[in-house]
Each structure stands twice: as structure tokens, then as C-alpha cells.
Amino acid sequence: MKTSSCKAKGRKAQQAIRDKLLLEFSLEEGDIESRSMGSAGVDLLFSPLARKKIPISVEAKKTRKTPARAEVEQSRANAYLNSLPVVVWSPHGTGPGKELMLCDFDDFIKWYKKLNV
């Protein structure tokens, strides 16, 4: 597959995740922005309001291969402060609404305890 096709596939996955988060958390256009492919940092830029409503940092993946530790570490390295670093994976051959989320279990426990103090 061409690099441009891979990037287009990834871009569509990022945009689908962004659109679902905007809809489900009653946010407005611009509260979550999809980054250009190859940019350093998180894949989705959250406004301060979006970070307050959804304290996660998203690394989006659309691949045949199941994400593993390296992708979780990438998400952690790019995460916003006090957010849960997650990988949102769209398995190859599935459409929007079939994404899976992966995070480090210890990160989840720390994040959850902060939310429920």
C-alpha cells in the first residue's frame, strides 16, 4: 500500500474518532481537532473544555496488526498532563463504530482514582 493511502486511511480513522467524541460528549466543532499525519504529539488536539469533559489523550491507529506496548508507550509519551493515554484502534476491514481502546492498566487505575477522589 502506498504511503499516501496509509496516511489517508489513518486520517479518516482520526476524523471518525473525533466526530464520535464531539457527538457523544456534546462538544462543538473545533473543540477536538484532528492533527495532520506525521505531526509530533497527540493525534487529536483537545480544547480546554474537551480535556475537562474527556480527560484522555488519543493515539489513533487503523492497522491490520493489533496495537501493542509500543503504541501504548507512544500514547503515553505524547499525552496531555493528567490525562489517560489511550490507543484507539480501528481494526482493518471495520467501519466507524467498531473501534477498540487500549491503555496501560496501571495508568487506568491512577487516572480513575484521580477522577473519583
DSSP file (Angstrom, degrees, kcal/mol; ACC not computed):
  #  RESIDUE AA STRUCTURE BP1 BP2  ACC     N-H-->O    O-->H-N    N-H-->O    O-->H-N    TCO  KAPPA ALPHA  PHI   PSI    X-CA   Y-CA   Z-CA
    1    1 A M              0   0    0      0, 0.0     5,-0.0     0, 0.0     2,-0.0   0.000 360.0 360.0 360.0 138.3    0.0    0.0    0.0
    2    2 A K     >  -     0   0    0      1,-0.1     4,-2.2     4,-0.0     5,-0.2  -0.296 360.0-120.1 -66.3 150.9    1.3    3.5   -0.9
    3    3 A T  H  > S+     0   0    0      1,-0.2     4,-2.5     2,-0.2     5,-0.2   0.898 115.2  53.9 -57.6 -41.6    2.3    5.8    1.9
    4    4 A S  H  > S+     0   0    0      1,-0.2     4,-2.0     2,-0.2    -1,-0.2   0.870 108.1  49.6 -64.1 -35.8   -0.3    8.3    0.8
    5    5 A S  H  > S+     0   0    0      2,-0.2     4,-2.2     1,-0.2    -1,-0.2   0.895 110.4  50.3 -68.5 -39.8   -3.0    5.6    1.0
    6    6 A C  H  X S+     0   0    0     -4,-2.2     4,-2.3     2,-0.2    -2,-0.2   0.915 111.6  48.1 -62.9 -43.3   -1.9    4.6    4.5
    7    7 A K  H  X S+     0   0    0     -4,-2.5     4,-2.6     2,-0.2    -2,-0.2   0.889 110.7  50.9 -66.0 -38.9   -2.0    8.3    5.7
    8    8 A A  H  X S+     0   0    0     -4,-2.0     4,-2.3     2,-0.2    -1,-0.2   0.904 110.1  50.1 -64.2 -40.9   -5.4    8.8    4.2
    9    9 A K  H  X S+     0   0    0     -4,-2.2     4,-1.8     2,-0.2    -2,-0.2   0.923 113.2  46.0 -62.1 -45.2   -6.7    5.7    6.0
   10   10 A G  H  X S+     0   0    0     -4,-2.3     4,-2.5     2,-0.2    -2,-0.2   0.886 110.3  53.6 -64.9 -40.0   -5.2    6.9    9.2
   11   11 A R  H  X S+     0   0    0     -4,-2.6     4,-2.5     1,-0.2    -2,-0.2   0.914 108.3  49.6 -61.7 -43.9   -6.7   10.4    8.7
   12   12 A K  H  X S+     0   0    0     -4,-2.3     4,-2.2     2,-0.2    -1,-0.2   0.888 110.3  50.9 -63.6 -38.7  -10.2    9.0    8.2
   13   13 A A  H  X S+     0   0    0     -4,-1.8     4,-2.2     2,-0.2    -2,-0.2   0.931 110.6  49.0 -63.8 -45.4   -9.8    6.9   11.4
   14   14 A Q  H  X S+     0   0    0     -4,-2.5     4,-2.7     1,-0.2    -2,-0.2   0.921 112.2  48.6 -58.4 -45.3   -8.8   10.0   13.3
   15   15 A Q  H  X S+     0   0    0     -4,-2.5     4,-2.7     1,-0.2    -1,-0.2   0.867 109.5  51.8 -66.5 -36.7  -11.7   12.0   12.0
   16   16 A A  H  X S+     0   0    0     -4,-2.2     4,-2.1     2,-0.2    -1,-0.2   0.903 111.7  47.0 -66.2 -40.7  -14.2    9.3   12.8
   17   17 A I  H  X S+     0   0    0     -4,-2.2     4,-2.4     2,-0.2    -2,-0.2   0.934 113.2  49.2 -64.5 -46.3  -12.9    9.1   16.4
   18   18 A R  H  X S+     0   0    0     -4,-2.7     4,-2.6     1,-0.2    -2,-0.2   0.935 110.9  49.7 -56.9 -48.9  -13.0   12.9   16.6
   19   19 A D  H  X S+     0   0    0     -4,-2.7     4,-2.1     1,-0.2    -1,-0.2   0.887 110.9  49.2 -61.4 -40.4  -16.6   13.1   15.2
   20   20 A K  H  X S+     0   0    0     -4,-2.1     4,-3.0     2,-0.2     5,-0.2   0.922 111.7  48.4 -66.5 -43.5  -17.8   10.4   17.7
   21   21 A L  H  X S+     0   0    0     -4,-2.4     4,-1.9     2,-0.2     6,-0.2   0.917 111.1  50.9 -62.8 -42.9  -16.3   12.2   20.7
   22   22 A L  H  <>S+     0   0    0     -4,-2.6     5,-2.5    -5,-0.2    -1,-0.2   0.925 116.0  42.0 -58.4 -45.5  -17.8   15.5   19.6
   23   23 A L  H ><5S+     0   0    0     -4,-2.1     3,-1.2    -5,-0.2    -2,-0.2   0.949 115.9  46.1 -67.9 -51.0  -21.2   14.0   19.3
   24   24 A E  H 3<5S+     0   0    0     -4,-3.0    -1,-0.2     1,-0.3    -2,-0.2   0.761 118.9  40.6 -69.0 -26.2  -21.2   11.8   22.4
   25   25 A F  T 3<5S-     0   0    0     -4,-1.9    -1,-0.3    -5,-0.2    -2,-0.2   0.174 108.7-117.6-109.8  17.3  -19.9   14.5   24.7
   26   26 A S  T < 5 +     0   0    0     -3,-1.2     2,-0.2     1,-0.2    -3,-0.2   0.888  60.4 153.3  50.4  49.5  -21.9   17.4   23.3
   27   27 A L      < -     0   0    0     -5,-2.5     2,-0.2    -6,-0.2    -1,-0.2  -0.642  39.2-118.5-102.7 164.0  -18.9   19.4   22.1
   28   28 A E    >   -     0   0    0     -2,-0.2     3,-2.5     1,-0.1     4,-0.4  -0.623  39.5 -79.3-101.1 160.4  -18.8   21.9   19.3
   29   29 A E  T 3  S+     0   0    0      1,-0.3    -1,-0.1    -2,-0.2     4,-0.1  -0.298 120.6  31.8 -50.8 137.0  -16.7   21.9   16.1
   30   30 A G  T 3  S+     0   0    0      2,-0.6    -1,-0.3    -3,-0.1     3,-0.2   0.166  89.6  97.8  95.7 -18.4  -13.2   23.0   17.0
   31   31 A D  S <  S+     0   0    0     -3,-2.5    16,-3.0     1,-0.3     2,-0.4   0.790  96.3  28.1 -72.0 -25.8  -13.2   21.5   20.5
   32   32 A I  E    S-A   46   0A   0     -4,-0.4    -2,-0.6    14,-0.2     2,-0.4  -0.986  78.0-169.0-134.8 125.5  -11.4   18.5   19.1
   33   33 A E  E     -A   45   0A   0     12,-2.7    12,-3.0    -2,-0.4     2,-0.5  -0.927  20.8-129.3-117.1 138.3   -9.1   18.8   16.1
   34   34 A S  E     -A   44   0A   0     -2,-0.4    10,-0.2    10,-0.2     2,-0.1  -0.735  29.1-133.2 -82.7 127.1   -7.5   16.0   14.0
   35   35 A R        -     0   0    0      8,-2.8     2,-0.1    -2,-0.5     3,-0.1  -0.407  26.9 -96.5 -78.3 156.5   -3.8   16.6   13.6
   36   36 A S    >   -     0   0    0      1,-0.1     3,-1.8    -2,-0.1    -1,-0.1  -0.435  52.1 -90.3 -70.3 149.4   -2.1   16.2   10.2
   37   37 A M  T 3  S+     0   0    0      1,-0.3    -1,-0.1    -2,-0.1     3,-0.1  -0.352 112.1  23.3 -64.2 135.6   -0.5   12.9    9.6
   38   38 A G  T 3  S+     0   0    0      1,-0.3    -1,-0.3    -3,-0.1     2,-0.1   0.365  87.4 137.5  90.3  -4.6    3.1   12.7   10.7
   39   39 A S    <   -     0   0    0     -3,-1.8    -1,-0.3     1,-0.1     2,-0.1  -0.465  57.8-112.7 -72.8 146.4    2.8   15.6   13.2
   40   40 A A  S    S+     0   0    0     -2,-0.1     2,-0.2    -3,-0.1    -1,-0.1  -0.477  77.6  26.5 -74.8 150.4    4.5   15.1   16.6
   41   41 A G  S    S-     0   0    0     -2,-0.1    37,-0.1    33,-0.1    38,-0.1  -0.505 105.6  -5.4  99.3-166.3    2.3   14.8   19.7
   42   42 A V        -     0   0    0     36,-0.5    17,-0.2    -2,-0.2     3,-0.1  -0.190  56.3-132.8 -62.6 154.9   -1.2   13.6   20.2
   43   43 A D  S    S+     0   0    0     15,-2.2    -8,-2.8     1,-0.2     2,-0.5   0.776  94.3  44.5 -81.0 -27.4   -3.4   12.7   17.2
   44   44 A L  E    S-A   34   0A   0     14,-0.7     2,-0.5   -10,-0.2    14,-0.4  -0.978  76.8-146.1-121.5 124.9   -6.4   14.7   18.4
   45   45 A L  E     -A   33   0A   0    -12,-3.0   -12,-2.7    -2,-0.5     2,-0.4  -0.786  17.7-156.5 -89.3 124.0   -6.0   18.2   19.9
   46   46 A F  E     -A   32   0A   0     -2,-0.5   -14,-0.2   -14,-0.2   -15,-0.1  -0.825  10.7-131.4-102.7 137.7   -8.5   18.9   22.7
   47   47 A S     >  -     0   0    0    -16,-3.0     4,-2.6    -2,-0.4     5,-0.2  -0.320  39.1 -97.9 -70.3 166.5   -9.7   22.3   23.7
   48   48 A P  H  > S+     0   0    0      0, 0.0     4,-1.8     0, 0.0     5,-0.1   0.888 127.8  50.8 -55.4 -38.8   -9.6   23.0   27.5
   49   49 A L  H  > S+     0   0    0      2,-0.2     4,-2.3     1,-0.2     5,-0.2   0.926 110.2  48.5 -64.7 -44.3  -13.3   22.2   27.6
   50   50 A A  H  > S+     0   0    0    -19,-0.2     4,-3.1     1,-0.2    -1,-0.2   0.896 109.9  52.2 -63.5 -39.8  -12.8   18.9   25.8
   51   51 A R  H  < S+     0   0    0     -4,-2.6    -1,-0.2     1,-0.2    -2,-0.2   0.866 110.3  49.1 -63.9 -35.3   -9.9   18.0   28.1
   52   52 A K  H  < S+     0   0    0     -4,-1.8    -2,-0.2    -5,-0.2    -1,-0.2   0.918 117.8  39.0 -69.5 -42.7  -12.2   18.7   31.1
   53   53 A K  H  < S+     0   0    0     -4,-2.3    -2,-0.2     1,-0.3    -1,-0.2   0.852 131.8  25.3 -74.5 -35.9  -15.0   16.6   29.7
   54   54 A I  S  < S-     0   0    0     -4,-3.1     2,-2.6    -5,-0.2    -1,-0.3  -0.767  70.6-168.1-132.7  84.8  -12.9   13.8   28.3
   55   55 A P        +     0   0    0      0, 0.0    29,-2.3     0, 0.0     2,-0.3  -0.326  49.6 109.4 -78.9  64.2   -9.5   13.6   30.1
   56   56 A I  E     -b   84   0B   0     -2,-2.6     2,-0.4    27,-0.3    -2,-0.1  -0.902  59.3-140.6-129.5 161.0   -7.8   11.2   27.7
   57   57 A S  E     -b   85   0B   0     27,-2.4    29,-3.0    -2,-0.3     2,-0.5  -0.997  26.8-143.0-121.6 127.1   -5.0   11.6   25.1
   58   58 A V  E     -b   86   0B   0     -2,-0.4   -15,-2.2   -14,-0.4   -14,-0.7  -0.787  22.5-176.8-105.4 128.9   -5.6    9.7   21.9
   59   59 A E  E     -b   87   0B   0     27,-2.1    29,-2.2    -2,-0.5     2,-0.4  -0.985  26.6-151.6-110.8 113.0   -3.2    7.8   19.6
   60   60 A A  E     -b   88   0B   0     -2,-0.5     2,-0.4    27,-0.2    29,-0.2  -0.708  16.3-178.9 -93.3 137.1   -5.3    6.7   16.7
   61   61 A K  E     -b   89   0B   0     27,-2.5    29,-3.1    -2,-0.4     2,-0.4  -0.999  18.0-178.8-135.8 136.5   -4.4    3.5   14.7
   62   62 A K        +     0   0    0     -2,-0.4     2,-0.3    27,-0.2   -52,-0.1  -0.838  40.6 130.1-130.9  93.9   -6.0    1.9   11.7
   63   63 A T        -     0   0    0     27,-0.4    29,-1.6    -2,-0.4    -2,-0.1  -0.899  66.1-125.3-141.8 164.6   -4.0   -1.2   11.0
   64   64 A R  S    S+     0   0    0     -2,-0.3     2,-0.3    27,-0.2    -1,-0.1   0.850  95.2  77.2 -74.4 -38.3   -4.1   -5.0   10.4
   65   65 A K  S    S-     0   0    0      1,-0.1    -2,-0.2    -3,-0.1     3,-0.1  -0.539  91.1-116.4 -78.5 135.2   -1.8   -5.5   13.3
   66   66 A T        -     0   0    0     -2,-0.3    -1,-0.1     1,-0.1    -2,-0.1  -0.527  36.6-109.7 -69.0 131.1   -3.2   -5.3   16.8
   67   67 A P        +     0   0    0      0, 0.0     2,-0.2     0, 0.0    -1,-0.1  -0.248  45.1 177.0 -60.2 151.4   -1.5   -2.4   18.7
   68   68 A A    >>  -     0   0    0     -3,-0.1     4,-1.8    34,-0.0     3,-0.7  -0.540  48.3 -49.3-137.4-158.2    0.8   -3.4   21.5
   69   69 A R  H 3> S+     0   0    0      1,-0.2     4,-2.8     2,-0.2     5,-0.2   0.842 126.1  58.7 -53.4 -41.7    3.1   -2.0   24.1
   70   70 A A  H 3> S+     0   0    0      1,-0.2     4,-2.0     2,-0.2    -1,-0.2   0.894 107.7  46.2 -59.5 -41.1    5.0    0.3   21.6
   71   71 A E  H <> S+     0   0    0     -3,-0.7     4,-2.3     2,-0.2    -1,-0.2   0.879 112.1  50.6 -69.7 -37.9    1.8    2.1   20.6
   72   72 A V  H  X S+     0   0    0     -4,-1.8     4,-2.5     2,-0.2    -2,-0.2   0.910 110.8  49.6 -64.6 -41.7    0.7    2.5   24.3
   73   73 A E  H  X S+     0   0    0     -4,-2.8     4,-2.6     2,-0.2    -2,-0.2   0.882 108.9  52.6 -64.1 -38.1    4.2    3.9   25.1
   74   74 A Q  H  X S+     0   0    0     -4,-2.0     4,-1.4    -5,-0.2    -2,-0.2   0.926 110.3  48.0 -61.7 -44.5    3.8    6.3   22.1
   75   75 A S  H  X S+     0   0    0     -4,-2.3     4,-0.7     1,-0.2    -2,-0.2   0.911 112.1  49.5 -62.1 -42.8    0.5    7.5   23.5
   76   76 A R  H >< S+     0   0    0     -4,-2.5     3,-0.8     1,-0.2    -2,-0.2   0.907 108.4  52.9 -63.2 -42.6    2.0    7.9   27.0
   77   77 A A  H 3< S+     0   0    0     -4,-2.6    -1,-0.2     1,-0.2    -2,-0.2   0.807 117.0  38.4 -63.7 -29.8    4.9    9.9   25.6
   78   78 A N  H 3< S+     0   0    0     -4,-1.4   -36,-0.5    -3,-0.2    -1,-0.2   0.435  90.5 127.4 -99.8  -1.2    2.5   12.3   23.8
   79   79 A A    <<  -     0   0    0     -3,-0.8     2,-0.1    -4,-0.7     3,-0.1  -0.163  61.8-113.4 -67.2 148.2   -0.2   12.5   26.5
   80   80 A Y    >   -     0   0    0      1,-0.1     3,-1.3     4,-0.1    -1,-0.1  -0.407  49.9 -84.7 -66.6 153.8   -1.6   15.7   28.0
   81   81 A L  T 3  S+     0   0    0      1,-0.3    -1,-0.1    -2,-0.1     3,-0.1  -0.396 113.1   9.3 -61.2 136.8   -0.9   16.2   31.7
   82   82 A N  T 3  S+     0   0    0      1,-0.2     2,-0.3    -2,-0.1    -1,-0.3   0.760 104.5 118.7  62.2  28.7   -3.4   14.4   33.9
   83   83 A S  S <  S-     0   0    0     -3,-1.3   -27,-0.3   -29,-0.0    -1,-0.2  -0.820  70.6-110.2-118.0 163.1   -5.0   12.5   31.1
   84   84 A L  E     -b   56   0B   0    -29,-2.3   -27,-2.4    -2,-0.3     2,-0.5  -0.829  31.0-136.3 -91.0 115.8   -5.3    8.8   30.4
   85   85 A P  E     +b   57   0B   0      0, 0.0    19,-0.5     0, 0.0     2,-0.3  -0.613  34.8 173.9 -74.6 123.7   -3.1    7.9   27.4
   86   86 A V  E     -b   58   0B   0    -29,-3.0   -27,-2.1    -2,-0.5     2,-0.5  -0.927  32.5-140.6-131.1 153.6   -5.1    5.6   25.1
   87   87 A V  E     -bC  59 102B   0     15,-2.8    15,-2.5    -2,-0.3     2,-0.7  -0.972  16.2-159.6-108.3 122.5   -4.7    3.9   21.7
   88   88 A V  E     -bC  60 101B   0    -29,-2.2   -27,-2.5    -2,-0.5     2,-0.5  -0.924  16.1-165.6-104.5 116.1   -8.0    3.9   19.8
   89   89 A W  E     -bC  61 100B   0     11,-3.0    11,-2.7    -2,-0.7   -27,-0.2  -0.880  19.0-163.0-112.2 127.9   -7.6    1.2   17.2
   90   90 A S        -     0   0    0    -29,-3.1   -27,-0.4    -2,-0.5     9,-0.1  -0.916  28.7-133.6-104.4 103.7   -9.9    0.6   14.1
   91   91 A P    >   -     0   0    0      0, 0.0     3,-1.9     0, 0.0   -27,-0.2  -0.266  33.2 -92.0 -57.9 142.1   -9.2   -2.9   13.0
   92   92 A H  T 3  S+     0   0    0    -29,-1.6     3,-0.1     1,-0.3   -29,-0.0  -0.268 112.7  25.6 -54.1 134.5   -8.6   -3.3    9.3
   93   93 A G  T 3  S+     0   0    0      1,-0.3     2,-0.3    -3,-0.1    -1,-0.3   0.427  99.1 106.6  90.3  -0.5  -11.9   -4.0    7.5
   94   94 A T    <   -     0   0    0     -3,-1.9    -1,-0.3    -4,-0.1     3,-0.1  -0.819  57.7-140.5-110.3 153.4  -14.2   -2.4   10.1
   95   95 A G    >   -     0   0    0     -2,-0.3     3,-1.2     1,-0.2    -1,-0.0  -0.311  45.0 -52.4 -98.2-175.4  -16.0    0.8    9.7
   96   96 A P  T 3  S+     0   0    0      0, 0.0    -1,-0.2     0, 0.0   -83,-0.0  -0.239 120.6  39.3 -57.0 145.8  -16.7    3.6   12.2
   97   97 A G  T 3  S+     0   0    0     -3,-0.1    -2,-0.0   -81,-0.0    -7,-0.0   0.384  95.6  84.2  94.1  -3.1  -18.3    2.5   15.5
   98   98 A K    <   +     0   0    0     -3,-1.2    -9,-0.0    -7,-0.1    -4,-0.0   0.131  59.5 133.3-115.8  18.6  -16.1   -0.7   15.8
   99   99 A E        -     0   0    0     -9,-0.1     2,-0.3   -11,-0.0    -9,-0.2  -0.292  41.9-149.2 -70.5 154.5  -13.1    0.9   17.4
  100  100 A L  E     -C   89   0B   0    -11,-2.7   -11,-3.0     2,-0.0     2,-0.4  -0.900   6.5-140.7-119.8 152.7  -11.3   -0.6   20.4
  101  101 A M  E     -C   88   0B   0     -2,-0.3     2,-0.4   -13,-0.2   -13,-0.2  -0.950  15.6-172.6-120.1 137.9   -9.4    1.2   23.1
  102  102 A L  E     +C   87   0B   0    -15,-2.5   -15,-2.8    -2,-0.4     2,-0.3  -0.985  12.3 157.0-129.5 134.9   -6.2    0.1   24.7
  103  103 A C        -     0   0    0     -2,-0.4     2,-0.3   -17,-0.2   -17,-0.1  -0.970  48.7 -86.9-148.8 164.9   -4.4    1.6   27.7
  104  104 A D     >  -     0   0    0    -19,-0.5     4,-2.2    -2,-0.3     5,-0.1  -0.584  35.5-136.6 -72.0 133.1   -1.9    0.5   30.3
  105  105 A F  H  > S+     0   0    0     -2,-0.3     4,-2.3     1,-0.2    -1,-0.1   0.887 103.6  50.0 -62.6 -41.4   -3.8   -0.9   33.3
  106  106 A D  H  > S+     0   0    0      2,-0.2     4,-2.3     1,-0.2    -1,-0.2   0.887 109.5  52.1 -65.2 -38.3   -1.7    0.9   35.9
  107  107 A D  H  > S+     0   0    0      1,-0.2     4,-2.6     2,-0.2    -2,-0.2   0.913 109.1  51.2 -60.8 -42.1   -2.3    4.2   34.0
  108  108 A F  H  X S+     0   0    0     -4,-2.2     4,-3.0     2,-0.2     5,-0.2   0.925 109.3  49.3 -61.3 -45.8   -6.0    3.5   34.1
  109  109 A I  H  X S+     0   0    0     -4,-2.3     4,-2.4     2,-0.2    -2,-0.2   0.934 113.3  46.0 -61.6 -46.7   -6.1    2.9   37.8
  110  110 A K  H  X S+     0   0    0     -4,-2.3     4,-1.8     1,-0.2    -1,-0.2   0.926 115.4  47.4 -60.5 -45.3   -4.1    6.1   38.6
  111  111 A W  H  X S+     0   0    0     -4,-2.6     4,-1.9     1,-0.2    -2,-0.2   0.919 112.2  49.1 -62.6 -46.1   -6.4    8.1   36.2
  112  112 A Y  H  X S+     0   0    0     -4,-3.0     4,-1.7     1,-0.2    -1,-0.2   0.897 109.1  52.2 -63.5 -41.6   -9.6    6.6   37.7
  113  113 A K  H  < S+     0   0    0     -4,-2.4    -1,-0.2    -5,-0.2    -2,-0.2   0.885 107.8  52.5 -63.0 -37.9   -8.5    7.3   41.2
  114  114 A K  H >< S+     0   0    0     -4,-1.8     3,-0.8     1,-0.2    -1,-0.2   0.896 110.6  47.9 -63.1 -39.8   -7.8   11.0   40.3
  115  115 A L  H 3< S+     0   0    0     -4,-1.9    -1,-0.2     1,-0.2    -2,-0.2   0.811 117.0  42.0 -70.3 -29.3  -11.3   11.3   38.9
  116  116 A N  T 3<        0   0    0     -4,-1.7    -1,-0.2     1,-0.2    -2,-0.2  -0.118 360.0 360.0-114.1  35.8  -13.0    9.7   41.8
  117  117 A V    <         0   0    0     -3,-0.8    -1,-0.2    -5,-0.0    -2,-0.1   0.484 360.0 360.0 -72.3 360.0  -11.2   11.3   44.8
